[in-house]
């Protein structure tokens, strides 16, 4: 067993195999048999100095262990073993769970408190240290320096650069698998800071015992941005948006601290000259939706934007988890001319949307710096969770070998990129090899699981998979009709309020809606929807179960699906069948030299792009996280040269149901939907800073509409036929719309 030692000065409690050696062979044997574990804190390091731990670490044979510090030089040549949190599974295979943030806060308050204190400690480590928050975050992009002695794609030198091209795996088959050991490294370092903090609580009153026990089970949480927030709470949790937050500090007193979930404070922003570009060097902290003039974060913008597009987001996640069966299609967003219309979406596409929705023109929206925002880790752990759920529903589907599109430290351009491709720079436990995708398929490899993936509770794979599907439908809607009622039920009061507020403030706003636009909003049926939907909601509300915050249900208390189609909507799905509609979008990823988004509307909207993502008739978006031509990311530059095209999907059916309830549309049948979409479906392109961009100048931008038949079973679960029909008559003649002779 590897020894874990927490050093506050340099190593941040990372397990560095080979850096520390045990003087006592007897203690070493105890560790290797799994009978001992060292976790302590030393205040400083000196070469070859013995360190004697306290007596509580005496081995079972009463021999006191000694540690010899073999090296303290924070060289980039140190090989760090990525192990995740040290874990010994129970006899049935159970491991600790990563909790949803709101669940952690509400139901595991001691762990949540340690999370805040531990993250503050982790973020405060000197940026020159290999295991600091700064350097771990820097693996993802800027400052584009090798980590742990792994040079990556050295072919991408450019004037004034180090020649290092980063470890980028975006828009490739390695996208979700590469991020798993990356998250394990983050969790490994964060866990160590949590342990160090727990040891600082006073012994008096049992505080230390209490927090040490909580720390042992701690795992990094996730933010489930696709589940319906608990009634009365914002779609973006206050724990993420608040500037300060209350904690029980290590002295046992309750106090306010700067919220480490809200931002990371660079100290400094450029520890080495040129670490960050000029555009990002202006910020001393990470920011979200920064004011263009002052640069101040505007976190208050995030919740309404997430809420406004929640129906589309939930539908997209449900579609991915229950409909997609091929790993390549599910996992990443590279467009293929031969792909099915039903494969335009991907987990990477949804991942991009959250980066965009939460970052605006701030750090989260740029992949080169997004990992410095504390939200990045909660977001990516949720992406990892969704992959875990999907993989356990589709255990035989995994990546198809593809030619490597670029050269790296471990592979040359054109060589096969597969499940056995090394995931640099993440060394396995031996530090002789890198982890591979095949080796990280199971999250328990790194000592964690999720509430939905507790497979040890079930006697068969079939029973386990049935439980997963039930969990998915409870969280993201059992079918589009139940999902629709659930979203509109919460949204109608807010909609009425926003309309009233809009009438009241129209003359005061410097971005006031023009008379024509105001008339268009009135004509769009929004008020009719608010009035008519009440009957549907009232009839269905007792059948629709709200998602609960604590999703750690056991077999004795299973999550129940949301139920069948509400009575008032059954006529739309005769014999339990209906037509599901989607918008597919593709575009060149890097052609604009920045991130941009294609926003889809169904109905009229304010022409001011500042309002687009909060318009009622905004259906959803496809976010393209492009990079500039000057990026040091080697893969991105190669992808730009090759004209890489990416794709995404925006679900339409929930928006069509709004129009049906509002009296604007008769049914989901093609004879009704085609003319309705032809008249009302619109899209716009907005740049990284929110400005509108001429969509006809976006290379390879193409928007199409497709549909497939869905059958709803007796429990309300959807079953997709996966046979898609494309409708060029809807989009033909519109800017960048798909026509009969076009590739989709």
C-alpha positions in Angstrom: 0.0 0.0 0.0 1.3 3.5 -0.8 2.0 5.8 2.0 0.1 9.1 2.1 1.7 12.1 3.9 0.4 15.6 4.1 3.0 18.3 3.8 1.7 21.8 4.1 4.7 23.4 2.6 5.2 21.6 -0.7 3.4 18.4 -1.6 -0.2 19.1 -0.5 -0.7 15.6 0.8 -0.4 14.0 -2.6 0.6 10.4 -2.7 4.0 10.5 -4.6 5.1 7.0 -4.9 8.9 6.8 -4.5 9.2 10.3 -3.1 8.8 9.0 0.5 10.4 5.8 1.7 9.7 4.0 4.9 12.6 3.3 7.2 10.8 0.6 9.1 10.4 -2.7 7.1 7.9 -4.0 9.6 5.7 -1.0 9.2 6.0 -1.4 5.4 4.8 -4.9 5.7 1.8 -3.8 7.8 0.9 -1.3 5.1 1.2 -3.8 2.3 -1.1 -6.2 4.1 -3.6 -3.4 4.3 -3.3 -3.2 8.1 -2.0 0.3 8.3 -2.3 3.7 6.8 -0.3 6.9 7.4 -2.0 10.3 7.2 -0.3 13.1 9.0 0.8 16.6 8.6 4.4 17.9 8.6 5.1 21.6 8.5 8.3 21.6 6.5 10.6 19.3 4.5 14.4 19.0 4.6 16.3 16.5 2.5 17.3 13.2 4.3 15.7 14.3 7.6 13.8 11.6 9.5 10.3 12.5 10.6 8.8 10.7 13.6 5.0 10.7 13.6 3.0 10.8 16.7 2.3 7.7 18.8 -1.2 7.2 17.4 0.4 5.9 14.2 2.2 3.1 16.1 2.0 -0.1 14.1 0.2 -3.2 15.3 3.5 -4.8 16.3 4.3 -1.7 18.4 7.2 -0.7 16.2 7.1 3.1 15.6 7.4 4.0 11.9 9.8 6.6 10.5 9.5 8.3 7.2 12.6 9.5 5.3 12.1 12.4 3.0 14.0 11.4 -0.2 13.4 14.6 -2.1 11.6 17.9 -1.8 12.5 19.4 -5.2 9.2 20.3 -7.0 10.6 19.3 -10.3 8.4 18.7 -13.3 10.2 15.3 -13.6 8.4 13.9 -10.5 6.1 11.1 -11.5 2.8 11.4 -9.6 0.8 8.2 -9.2 -2.9 9.0 -9.9 -4.7 6.8 -7.4 -7.7 8.7 -6.4 -8.7 8.6 -2.8 -7.2 5.5 -1.0 -10.1 3.1 -0.7 -10.6 -0.4 0.5 -14.0 -1.5 -0.8 -16.3 -3.3 1.6 -17.0 -7.1 1.3 -19.8 -6.4 -1.2 -17.8 -4.0 -3.2 -19.3 -0.8 -1.8 -17.2 2.4 -2.0 -18.0 6.0 -0.8 -20.2 8.1 -3.0 -19.7 11.4 -4.7 -22.7 13.5 -3.6 -24.7 16.2 -5.4 -23.7 19.6 -4.0 -27.1 20.4 -2.6 -27.4 16.9 -1.1 -23.9 17.3 0.5 -24.9 20.6 2.0 -28.3 19.5 3.2 -27.7 16.0 4.3 -23.9 15.7 5.0 -23.2 19.1 6.6 -19.9 18.1 8.2 -18.5 16.9 4.9 -19.8 20.1 3.2 -18.0 22.2 5.9 -14.8 20.2 5.3 -15.2 20.6 1.6 -15.3 24.4 1.9 -12.3 24.5 4.4 -10.3 21.9 2.4 -10.9 23.7 -0.9 -9.8 27.0 0.6 -6.6 25.3 1.9 -6.0 23.6 -1.5 -6.5 26.9 -3.4 -4.1 28.7 -1.1 -1.1 26.5 -1.8 1.8 28.2 -3.5 1.4 28.2 -7.2 4.9 27.0 -7.7 4.1 23.6 -6.1 3.3 20.7 -8.4 0.3 19.7 -6.3 -1.2 23.2 -5.9 -4.6 24.0 -7.2 -3.0 26.3 -9.7 -0.8 23.6 -11.3 -3.5 20.9 -11.2 -5.9 23.3 -12.9 -3.2 24.3 -15.4 -3.0 20.8 -16.9 -6.2 21.6 -18.8 -4.9 24.6 -20.8 -3.0 27.7 -19.8 -0.2 28.2 -18.8 0.6 25.3 -21.3 3.5 23.8 -19.4 4.4 20.1 -19.0 3.1 18.6 -15.8 5.0 15.8 -14.1 7.6 15.6 -16.8 5.2 14.7 -19.7 5.9 16.9 -22.7 2.9 15.9 -24.8 2.8 17.2 -28.4 6.2 18.7 -28.9 5.6 19.2 -32.6 3.7 22.4 -32.0 6.4 24.9 -31.4 5.8 28.5 -32.3 7.8 31.7 -32.0 8.1 32.7 -28.4 6.6 29.6 -27.0 8.0 26.6 -25.1 6.9 24.3 -27.9 4.5 22.5 -25.5 1.0 21.9 -27.0 -1.0 20.8 -24.1 -2.9 17.6 -23.4 -6.2 18.5 -25.1 -8.6 15.7 -25.9 -11.7 17.7 -26.7 -13.7 16.6 -29.8 -12.0 13.2 -29.7 -12.8 9.7 -28.5 -10.6 10.3 -25.4 -12.7 13.2 -24.2 -14.6 11.7 -21.3 -12.0 9.0 -20.4 -9.1 11.5 -20.2 -11.0 13.6 -17.7 -11.6 10.7 -15.3 -8.0 10.3 -14.0 -7.8 14.1 -14.2 -10.7 14.4 -11.8 -9.1 11.6 -9.7 -6.0 13.7 -9.3 -8.0 16.7 -8.3 -10.0 14.6 -5.8 -6.8 13.0 -4.5 -5.3 16.4 -3.7 -8.5 17.9 -2.4 -9.0 14.9 -0.1 -5.6 15.3 1.4 -6.3 19.0 2.2 -9.6 17.9 3.8 -7.8 15.4 5.9 -5.3 18.0 7.0 -8.0 20.5 7.9 -10.0 17.8 9.9 -6.9 17.2 12.1 -6.8 20.8 13.1 -10.2 20.8 14.9 -9.9 20.9 18.7 -10.1 17.7 20.6 -12.4 19.2 23.2 -16.0 18.5 22.7 -15.3 15.7 20.3 -15.0 18.1 17.3 -11.8 16.5 15.9 -13.2 13.0 16.2 -16.4 14.1 14.5 -14.7 15.8 11.6 -12.0 13.1 11.1 -14.8 10.6 10.7 -16.6 12.8 8.2 -13.3 13.4 6.3 -12.7 9.7 5.8 -15.8 9.3 3.7 -15.4 12.6 1.8 -15.5 12.6 -2.0 -15.6 15.6 -4.3 -19.3 16.6 -5.1 -21.0 17.3 -8.4 -23.5 19.9 -9.5 -26.4 18.2 -11.4 -27.4 21.1 -13.6 -30.0 19.1 -15.5 -32.2 18.0 -12.6 -35.2 20.2 -11.5 -34.0 22.3 -8.5 -36.0 21.8 -5.3 -39.1 24.0 -5.3 -38.4 27.5 -4.2 -34.6 27.3 -5.0 -32.6 28.7 -7.8 -31.3 26.6 -10.7 -27.8 27.8 -9.8 -27.2 27.0 -6.1 -26.5 29.9 -3.8 -23.5 27.9 -2.5 -21.9 28.6 -5.9 -22.9 32.2 -6.4 -22.5 33.7 -2.9 -19.3 35.7 -2.4 -19.0 34.6 1.2 -20.2 31.6 3.0 -20.6 30.5 6.6 -18.4 27.7 8.0 -17.4 26.1 11.3 -13.7 26.9 11.3 -10.9 24.8 12.8 -11.1 26.7 16.0 -14.7 25.5 16.4 -16.3 28.9 15.8 -18.8 29.8 13.1 -17.7 32.5 10.8 -17.9 33.9 7.2 -15.1 33.2 4.8 -14.5 34.0 1.1 -16.5 31.4 -0.8 -14.0 29.0 -2.5 -16.8 27.7 -4.7 -17.5 31.2 -6.1 -14.0 32.0 -7.5 -10.3 31.2 -7.4 -8.0 34.0 -6.4 -4.8 33.9 -8.4 -1.8 34.7 -6.3 -0.5 36.0 -8.6 -2.2 35.6 -12.0 1.1 35.2 -13.8 3.6 33.4 -11.5 5.8 33.2 -14.5 5.6 36.0 -17.2 3.4 35.0 -20.0 1.5 32.2 -18.2 -1.7 33.8 -19.3 -2.6 35.8 -22.4 -3.2 39.5 -22.1 -7.0 39.0 -22.2 -7.0 36.8 -19.2 -4.1 38.5 -17.2 -6.5 41.4 -16.4 -8.4 39.2 -14.0 -7.1 38.6 -10.5 -9.8 36.1 -9.8 -11.9 33.8 -12.0 -15.1 35.5 -13.2 -18.5 34.6 -14.6 -20.4 36.9 -17.0 -17.9 39.7 -16.2 -19.1 43.3 -16.8 -17.4 44.5 -20.0 -16.3 47.7 -18.3 -15.4 46.8 -14.7 -14.7 43.1 -15.2 -16.8 42.3 -12.1 -18.5 38.9 -12.0 -22.3 38.8 -12.5 -23.2 35.4 -11.1 -26.8 36.5 -10.8 -27.2 36.1 -14.5 -26.6 32.3 -14.4 -29.7 31.0 -12.5 -32.4 32.6 -14.9 -30.4 31.4 -17.9 -30.2 27.8 -16.6 -33.9 27.9 -15.7 -35.0 29.3 -19.0 -33.4 26.4 -21.0 -33.9 23.7 -18.4 -36.6 21.8 -20.3 -34.3 21.5 -23.3 -31.4 20.5 -21.1 -33.3 17.8 -19.2 -34.7 16.4 -22.5 -31.2 16.3 -23.9 -29.7 14.4 -21.0 -32.7 12.0 -20.9 -32.3 11.5 -24.7 -28.6 10.7 -24.3 -28.9 8.3 -21.4 -31.9 6.4 -22.7 -31.6 6.6 -26.5 -27.9 6.6 -27.5 -26.4 3.1 -27.6 -23.0 3.8 -29.3 -20.1 5.1 -27.2 -18.6 7.2 -29.9 -21.9 8.9 -30.7 -22.7 9.4 -27.0 -19.3 10.7 -25.9 -17.9 13.4 -28.2 -19.0 16.0 -30.7 -16.9 15.5 -33.8 -19.2 15.6 -36.8 -19.1 12.8 -39.3 -20.7 13.3 -42.8 -22.0 9.7 -42.5 -23.5 10.1 -39.0 -27.2 9.4 -38.3 -29.5 12.4 -37.7 -30.0 10.9 -34.3 -26.3 11.1 -33.4 -25.7 14.9 -33.6 -26.0 15.3 -29.9 -23.3 14.0 -27.4 -22.3 14.3 -23.8 -19.6 16.7 -24.9 -22.2 18.9 -26.6 -24.2 19.1 -23.4 -20.9 19.7 -21.5 -20.1 22.6 -23.8 -23.5 24.2 -23.1 -22.9 24.3 -19.4 -19.5 25.8 -19.8 -21.2 28.5 -22.0 -24.3 29.1 -19.8 -22.3 29.4 -16.6 -19.3 31.3 -17.9 -20.8 33.9 -20.3 -17.7 35.7 -21.4 -15.8 34.6 -18.3 -13.4 31.8 -17.5 -15.8 28.8 -17.8 -16.6 29.6 -21.4 -13.0 29.3 -22.5 -11.4 25.9 -22.4 -8.0 27.4 -22.0 -8.8 28.8 -18.5 -12.0 27.1 -17.5 -10.4 24.7 -15.0 -9.4 27.5 -12.7 -13.1 28.3 -11.9 -14.1 26.0 -9.0 -17.3 25.3 -10.8 -15.3 23.4 -13.5 -14.7 20.5 -11.1 -18.4 20.2 -10.0 -19.5 20.4 -13.6 -17.0 17.8 -14.9 -17.7 15.4 -12.0 -21.4 15.5 -13.2 -20.2 14.8 -16.7 -18.3 11.8 -15.3 -21.4 10.7 -13.4 -23.5 10.8 -16.6 -20.9 8.7 -18.3 -20.9 6.2 -15.4 -24.7 5.9 -15.7 -24.6 5.5 -19.5 -21.7 3.0 -19.4 -23.5 0.8 -16.9 -26.6 0.8 -19.1 -24.5 0.0 -22.1 -21.6 -2.2 -20.7 -20.6 -3.8 -24.1 -20.3 -0.5 -26.0 -17.0 1.3 -25.9 -14.8 3.4 -28.2 -14.0 2.4 -31.8 -10.3 2.9 -32.7 -9.7 6.0 -34.8 -6.5 7.5 -36.4 -4.9 10.0 -34.0 -5.5 13.5 -35.5 -2.3 14.9 -34.1 1.1 13.8 -32.7 1.7 13.5 -28.9 4.3 12.3 -26.5 2.9 8.8 -26.7 1.5 8.6 -30.3 2.2 9.8 -33.8 -0.4 11.4 -36.0 -2.3 8.7 -37.9 -1.6 6.0 -35.4 -4.6 4.2 -34.0 -6.2 6.0 -31.0 -8.1 3.5 -29.0 -9.1 2.2 -25.5 -5.4 1.4 -24.9 -4.1 4.8 -25.8 -2.2 6.3 -22.8 -4.0 9.1 -21.1 -1.1 11.5 -20.6 0.1 13.0 -18.2 -1.7 10.6 -15.7 0.6 7.9 -14.4 -1.0 4.7 -13.1 -0.1 3.3 -9.6 3.1 1.9 -10.9 4.3 5.2 -12.4 5.7 3.1 -15.2 2.7 3.5 -17.5 -0.1 6.0 -18.1 -3.7 5.1 -17.4 -5.7 4.0 -20.4 -9.4 4.4 -21.2 -9.9 0.6 -20.8 -8.4 0.8 -17.3 -10.6 3.7 -16.1 -14.0 2.5 -17.3 -15.1 1.7 -13.8 -15.2 4.6 -11.4 -14.5 2.3 -8.4 -10.9 2.0 -9.8 -10.4 5.5 -8.2 -12.4 4.8 -5.0 -15.9 6.3 -5.7 -19.3 5.7 -7.1 -22.5 7.8 -7.6 -25.9 7.5 -6.0 -27.2 5.9 -9.2 -24.3 3.5 -9.7 -24.4 1.5 -6.4 -24.3 -1.8 -8.3 -23.4 -3.7 -5.1 -27.0 -3.3 -3.9 -28.5 -5.4 -6.7 -28.6 -9.2 -7.3 -28.5 -9.0 -11.1 -27.4 -6.7 -13.9 -31.0 -6.5 -15.1 -32.2 -5.4 -11.7 -29.4 -2.9 -11.5 -30.1 -1.4 -14.9 -33.8 -1.2 -14.2 -33.0 0.9 -11.1 -30.7 3.2 -13.1 -33.5 3.8 -15.7 -35.9 4.6 -12.9 -33.4 7.0 -11.4 -32.9 8.7 -14.7 -36.6 9.2 -15.3 -37.1 10.5 -11.8 -34.4 13.1 -12.2 -34.8 14.1 -15.9 -38.5 13.3 -16.7 -40.0 9.9 -17.5 -41.2 11.2 -20.9 -41.5 14.5 -22.7 -45.1 15.0 -21.4 -44.4 14.5 -17.8 -41.2 16.6 -18.2 -43.2 19.3 -19.8 -45.8 19.5 -17.1 -43.1 19.5 -14.4 -41.2 22.4 -16.0 -44.3 24.5 -16.9 -45.8 24.0 -13.4 -42.8 25.8 -11.9 -42.4 28.3 -14.6 -46.0 29.6 -15.1 -46.0 32.0 -12.0 -42.6 33.3 -13.0 -43.7 33.7 -16.5 -46.7 35.8 -15.5 -44.5 37.9 -13.2 -41.9 38.4 -15.9 -44.5 39.5 -18.4 -46.0 42.0 -16.0 -42.5 43.3 -15.1 -41.7 43.6 -18.7 -44.7 45.8 -19.4 -43.9 47.9 -16.3 -40.2 48.4 -17.1 -40.3 48.6 -20.9 -40.1 52.4 -21.0 -37.3 52.5 -18.4 -34.9 50.0 -20.0 -32.1 51.3 -22.1 -32.5 48.2 -24.1 -36.3 48.6 -24.3 -38.1 46.2 -26.7 -39.3 48.0 -29.8 -43.0 48.3 -30.5 -42.7 45.6 -33.2 -40.9 43.2 -30.9 -43.3 43.9 -28.1 -46.2 43.1 -30.4 -44.4 39.9 -31.5 -44.1 38.7 -27.9 -47.8 39.3 -27.4 -48.6 37.4 -30.6 -46.4 34.5 -29.7 -49.0 32.9 -27.5 -47.0 33.3 -24.3 -49.8 34.7 -22.3 -52.2 32.1 -23.6 -49.8 29.4 -22.5 -49.7 30.8 -19.0 -53.5 30.8 -18.8 -54.2 27.5 -20.5 -51.5 25.4 -18.9 -53.0 25.8 -15.4 -55.6 23.2 -16.2 -53.0 20.6 -17.3 -50.8 21.3 -14.4 -53.6 21.1 -11.9 -54.8 17.8 -13.2 -51.3 16.3 -13.3 -49.6 17.8 -10.3 -50.3 14.9 -7.9 -49.0 12.4 -10.5 -45.7 14.2 -11.0 -43.2 13.5 -8.2 -40.6 16.2 -7.7 -36.9 15.1 -7.7 -35.7 14.9 -4.2 -32.4 16.4 -3.1 -31.1 13.3 -1.3 -30.9 10.7 -4.0 -29.1 8.1 -1.9 -32.2 5.8 -2.0 -31.8 2.2 -1.1 -33.5 -0.9 -2.6 -36.1 -0.6 0.1 -36.9 3.0 -0.9 -36.5 3.1 -4.6 -36.8 6.3 -6.7 -40.1 6.1 -8.6 -40.6 7.2 -12.2 -42.6 10.3 -12.8 -45.5 8.2 -14.2 -47.5 8.0 -17.4 -48.8 10.7 -19.7 -51.0 13.3 -18.0 -54.7 12.7 -18.9 -55.1 16.1 -20.7 -52.1 15.3 -23.0 -52.9 11.6 -23.8 -54.5 12.5 -27.1 -51.1 13.7 -28.3 -49.7 10.1 -28.0 -52.4 7.7 -29.3 -51.5 4.1 -28.3 -48.6 5.5 -26.3 -46.7 6.7 -29.4 -45.7 10.2 -30.4 -43.2 12.0 -32.7 -40.2 13.5 -31.1 -38.6 16.5 -32.8 -35.0 17.8 -32.6 -32.9 20.6 -34.2 -29.5 19.5 -35.4 -26.6 22.0 -35.8 -23.1 21.7 -37.1 -20.3 24.2 -37.6 -16.6 24.6 -37.8 -15.2 24.6 -34.3 -12.3 27.1 -34.5 -13.1 29.2 -37.6 -14.2 32.2 -35.6 -11.2 32.1 -33.3 -13.4 32.1 -30.1 -16.3 30.4 -28.4 -19.7 31.1 -29.9 -23.2 29.8 -29.6 -26.1 29.0 -31.9 -29.4 29.9 -30.1 -32.6 28.4 -31.3 -36.0 30.1 -30.9 -39.6 29.0 -31.6 -41.5 32.2 -32.0 -40.6 35.9 -31.9 -37.9 37.4 -29.7 -36.2 40.6 -28.7 -33.6 41.6 -31.4 -31.2 42.7 -28.6 -28.7 39.7 -28.2 -28.2 40.6 -24.6 -31.7 39.2 -23.9 -31.6 36.1 -26.1 -30.7 33.5 -23.5 -33.6 34.7 -21.2 -36.3 35.0 -23.9 -39.3 32.8 -23.3 -39.2 31.6 -26.8 -35.6 30.6 -26.5 -35.6 26.8 -26.9 -32.0 26.0 -26.4 -28.5 26.3 -27.8 -25.5 24.6 -29.3 -22.3 26.0 -27.8 -19.0 25.8 -29.8 -15.9 26.2 -27.6 -13.5 27.4 -30.3 -10.0 28.7 -29.8 -8.0 31.5 -31.4 -5.5 30.9 -34.2 -2.8 32.0 -31.7 -3.7 29.3 -29.2 -0.8 27.2 -27.9 -3.1 24.1 -27.9 -1.5 21.9 -30.5 -4.5 19.7 -31.2 -6.7 22.8 -31.5 -4.4 24.3 -34.1 -4.3 21.1 -36.0 -8.1 20.8 -35.9 -8.4 24.4 -37.1 -6.1 23.6 -40.1 -8.2 20.5 -40.9 -11.5 22.5 -40.6 -12.9 20.3 -37.8 -16.7 20.4 -37.7 -18.6 19.7 -34.5 -22.3 19.0 -34.0 -25.0 19.4 -31.4 -28.8 18.8 -30.8 -31.5 21.0 -29.4 -34.7 19.1 -28.4 -37.9 20.7 -29.7 -40.8 18.7 -28.4 -41.2 20.4 -25.1 -41.4 23.8 -26.9 -43.9 22.4 -29.3 -46.1 21.2 -26.4 -46.1 24.8 -25.1 -47.4 25.9 -28.4 -50.1 23.1 -28.4 -51.3 24.1 -24.9 -51.2 27.8 -26.0 -53.4 27.0 -29.0 -50.7 27.7 -31.6 -50.4 24.1 -32.8 -52.7 21.1 -33.1 -50.5 18.1 -32.6 -47.0 16.6 -32.8 -47.8 15.0 -36.1 -45.7 16.0 -39.1 -48.6 17.5 -41.0 -49.1 20.1 -38.2 -45.5 20.6 -37.1 -43.9 21.1 -40.5 -45.8 24.4 -41.3 -45.5 25.5 -37.7 -41.7 25.2 -37.7 -41.4 26.6 -41.1 -43.1 29.8 -39.9 -41.7 30.0 -36.4 -38.3 28.2 -36.1 -35.5 30.7 -36.0 -31.8 30.8 -34.9 -29.1 33.3 -34.2 -25.3 33.3 -33.6 -23.8 35.1 -30.7 -20.1 35.5 -30.0 -18.1 34.9 -26.8 -18.8 38.5 -25.6 -22.6 38.2 -26.4 -22.6 40.2 -29.6 -24.5 39.0 -32.6 -22.5 37.5 -35.5 -23.6 37.1 -39.1 -24.5 33.4 -39.2 -23.8 33.2 -42.9 -20.2 33.9 -42.2 -19.8 30.9 -39.9 -18.0 28.2 -42.0 -20.0 25.0 -42.4 -22.9 26.1 -40.3 -25.9 24.1 -41.1 -29.2 23.8 -39.2 -31.7 20.9 -39.8 -34.8 19.4 -38.3 -35.4 15.7 -37.7 -37.9 13.5 -35.9 -38.3 9.9 -34.6 -41.1 7.8 -33.2 -41.1 7.2 -29.4 -43.2 4.6 -27.6 -44.1 5.2 -23.9 -44.5 2.0 -21.8 -46.9 1.5 -18.9 -44.5 3.0 -16.4 -44.0 6.1 -18.6 -40.5 5.2 -19.8 -39.7 6.3 -23.4 -38.4 3.9 -26.0 -36.9 5.6 -29.1 -37.1 3.9 -32.5 -33.8 5.6 -33.6 -35.2 5.8 -37.2 -35.0 9.5 -38.0 -36.6 11.5 -40.8 -35.1 14.8 -41.9 -37.3 17.7 -43.1 -35.4 20.0 -45.5 -38.7 21.8 -46.3 -38.7 23.3 -42.8 -35.2 24.9 -43.1 -34.7 25.3 -46.8 -34.1 29.0 -47.8 -33.4 30.1 -44.3 -29.9 31.4 -43.5 -27.7 28.3 -43.1 -30.7 26.1 -43.2 -30.5 22.6 -44.6 -31.9 22.1 -48.1 -32.8 19.0 -50.1 -29.3 18.7 -51.7 -27.3 19.4 -48.6 -25.5 17.1 -46.3 -27.2 17.2 -42.9 
